[in-house]
């Protein structure tokens, strides 16, 4: 396991402190790598619990078509402003897009949209995290013990 503090105090990438506190309180990191992956492979969770390619999300389609379709005006304008800000001020490569080992988007949705909308990027640099949910090993051990107990009775 990697000490989670490593990700907060690293000169190679910047992770938002609020995100860090929320995310890293739930997960431990087995390993990580910084790599380029196809935009096409990045998925994101939808409000209904399903998954969709990030580039096929309603917000991304709205941004690509330059009109509001299936998203709130507030969300569209906010995201467009963030993208315009990156375009005007440049992209800080240390503010990296974060995905898990299955290329599910964890953090960096607006940065990803910037690369899709403004650069028509086919690949993006990401911080890929291989996750271990805190407490999950303990739950697995408890489950195995209960199954063994049932078999012995």
Secondary structure, 3 states (H helix, E strand, C coil): CECCHHHHCCCCCCCCHHHHHHHCCCEEEEEEEEEEEEHHHCEEECCCCCEEEHHHCHHHHHHHHCCCCCCCHHHHHHHHHHHHHHHHHCCCCCCCEEEECCCEEEECHHHHHHHHHHHCCCEEEEEEEEEEECCHHHHHHHHHHHHHHHHHC
